[in-house]
Amino acid sequence: MLFSSSGLTYTHPGQSQLSFPDISLSEGESMLVLGKSGSGKTTLLNLLAGLLIPQSGSVILGETDIMKLSGAQLDLFRGKNIGLVFQKPHLLAPLSVRENLQVAQYFAKEHSQEIDFILKELGMGHKANASVQGLSEGESQRVSIARALVNRPQVILADEPTSSLDDENAAKVVQLLEGQAKKIGAALIIVTHDQRVKDHIANFIEVRSS
């Protein structure tokens, strides 16, 4: 098993405790985390990424329990092994497309020659030296995906990657994520309330607030 979580709970200040279904994925497998707004989907994603620490439970990637890592050790592990795709791309506006990917490599202490290959794979090779400020919404999301893939992570976590896209571009983004995850042997988890995504990935769990 490549990636798993068990017994995860978390409590936001002043709110009732959230308890999450267990997750278990092998290399190249995909899963949706479905739920209404406010159900705790993004909280679960942040727990899986080690961005939040749970009250209880574990998250295992490979042989590593990420909850036992802390500080710079956790940041480096995340940079090398977990690719994050957010609802908004959060690209660095002063930088080019290529430079945004180089920043991701820098923080993971990686210096591979993957950037041009990945951009070409995602249909963005011709934009490598372009300013991110001139990109369309769909192009920006592709760059965000490329940034998540550039260090060849073991798991890809995507938070609402299709919610602002039309049907055609939403389908393309899901297909890109799933296709690239399979190519590099990564587990893929998409957190979404977008029911359209279920047309592409049948494996899902649902998160409900109590």
SULRA-V244936 format. One line per field, one symbol per residue. psi: psi as a letter, one per 40 degrees, with the letter a starting at -180 (. if undefined). burial: I if it has 16 or more other C-alpha atoms within 10 Angstrom, else O. A space follows every 50 residues. Layout:
psi = ???
burial = ???
This chain:
psi = hdhiihfhiihiheiihhhiiiihiiheiiiihiiiheeeddddddddee dihidiiihhhbehheeeiibdddddddddehhhhidhdfihdeiidddd dddddddefififedddddddefedeedeiheeeiidddddddddddded egidihhhhfeedeiidddddddddddddddddefiihhhhieheddeed hdhiihhhi.
burial = OIIIIOOIIIOOOOOOOIIIOOIOIIIIIIIIIIIOOOIIIIIIIIIIII OOIIOOIIIIIOOOOIIOOOOOOIIIIIIIIIIIIIIIIOIOOOIIIIII IIOIIOOIOOOOOIIIOIIOOIOIIOIIOOIIOOOOOIIIIIIIIIIIII IIIIIIIIIIIIIOOOOOIIIOIIOIIIOIIIOOIIIIIIIIIIOOIOOO IOOOOIIIOO
